[in-house]
Amino acid sequence: MNQSSNFEHTLPSQYREVYHLDARKPKVGVIMNLIALGVLGVVLLIAYIPVARGGLSLMADVPTALITYLAFLASIILYTVLHELVHGAAYKRLTGEKLTFGMSWSCAFCGVPHIFVYRRAVLFAVAAPLTVFTVLLIPLTVALFFVHPLCYFASAALFGLHLGGCCGDIYVILLLLTKYRSRELLVKDTGPEQFFYLPSGNAPHHD
Ligand SMILES: [Zn+2]
């Protein structure tokens, strides 16, 4: 893979900014986290259906409940770190450039702040954790159903946190698949902020 064809070191002169997303803005951060909570709620409701249908109980003896609870808390922390590392691994593989990791009040983040990345590479890097952890967590959750309903439900909750937590990523993916499909699109991804650029004359019309 030719990394240098995936990005530009400086913004070409004919390009201008066409879109800017900042997860640290109060409105964006609050909406993003409310959507994440809503997604978690829907996932938990759906996950509870087989428990209710099977007449099962989420009650467990104290050791099982304690271990499940501690494992759940640890997995949330581990997941948050791994999610950003997967973004980072993809950006590193695609560009070879310096990464940035961090945390703001509204989200954890990873970016490549010093370069301008072409659409295809951004799409790949932004979608990587969503794809990887969806593929891992769904079979894990199904398998845990046969271990204990509580383990299953904790895993389903982790999947709900994953899917909800990906809502910012999903929003960027949707933008790249709909309004900003030009292969000329360049993105500066600082982590919490994404700046989209297109050559002037190529910008999508404003509504
Ligand atoms: Zn992400």
Residues whose N, C-alpha, C, O or C-beta is under 5 A from the ligand:
A	BS01	ZN	D169
